Amino acid sequence: MKGVVPESMLIVGEHLNQKFGVPVEKIGVIAGPCHAEEVAMERLSYLTVACVDSMMAKVVASMLKTKYIRTKTSNDIIGTEYAAMLKNIYAIAAGIAHALNYGDNFQSVLMSNSIREMKRFIKDVYKMKRNINNSAYLGDLLVTGYSIFSRNRTFGSMIGKGYTVKAAQLEMKMISEGYYAAKSAKLINLKYVTRVPIIDAVFSILYEGKSPEKIFKRLVKKLD
């Protein structure tokens, strides 16, 4: 499971710890970049196993390792879980941009700004030493933002083409996690007030019914 638990507004690991008393060292997070479709086709894929207990992380990582799955470990259980939620929002933004005929040049700027925005958000929520360019953060963001298998990018593309949220959800017949993540991130950020123009833009389009064209014209001026 991943994402924010609605009744507590906590990511799953935090919820298990704070609401059920599960010790932090007993919580582990498995992160990508790793699309299930490519695992099924036995294409080379990568997993990051995050756990405070480094030995436990290594044990789980060794169990998941195969000839086509490479694994690594991390001690950033909170950061990797937040990254797994946030990257879906940025993938929706990438899909909207594609549908609005923004080209590859803009997409690269969007992704560059997305990883920096993710870094600011996660740092404010849970400050610790981490390299945001590692696979669990930047790698997972890129594959979700660019892959043809990305449900969130597909959802964003439909929104950019003029579909309503409900119509896009019905036609996809799959869950776009980024839709729910956008609201969760927006609410969580009421506490931290981190500068997150891309999350704000996606939220405005999905939940306030704002025009994708108008919102992205404003967003362009906030990116560098």
Phi, psi and omega in degrees: 000150173209164181114191182254132177282119188304317186289338181246345185057037177239148172294163190303315180300314178296321180297314179298322181288311187278328184264335183238002175070020178290123182301142181304321182290349178263002181258133177232152179233130176255119183240168182271208009284124186197096176281133181302325181300321181284329174297316180298328178272003180058038173273148183306124183226165186227138177233146171243126177255115182254131178198143177297323177279103185298326180293319178295320179300317180294322179296312180295318180299320180292328179289331182270345184288133176223185179293340180240007175234117176261144184232153173217169183240162180208157175254007183265074183291324182285313182297317180293327179288320176295320179299320180295333177278312187294325184299333179291328177293316181292330176292324175297317178300319179296321178294318178298314181300318180298316180294332180273009176070025169284136187274188182298326180300314179292321181302320180294321177293320179299314180292322178298316178290328181296316181292326177289323177294318177300317180300315180297315182299308183294322179299319180289325181284319184210093185280124173197168180286123179208154175255105185295346180275357178292163186302322183295339180254284183295316182299314180293324177298314183295315182293326179286327181282333187248336190291145175290343179273355185286114178294325182289320175297317179299316179299314179298322179297321179293320178296319179295333179276354177112000177295146169283163179303313181297316180296319179295318180295320180293319182288325181290323183060020176222160181275128171263101186299330182297334178299311180286325180297325181299318179290317180299314181298320179298315181291318178298322184286351174298332180279323187260335180052045175286148178284108184226069185298329181287316176299317179299320181294314181296318178299315181300320181288315186282323188250342180249002177068023181286154181292125177304319181299313182291318181296320181287330175297324177286321181298319181308322183287344182263353181263157177217000000 
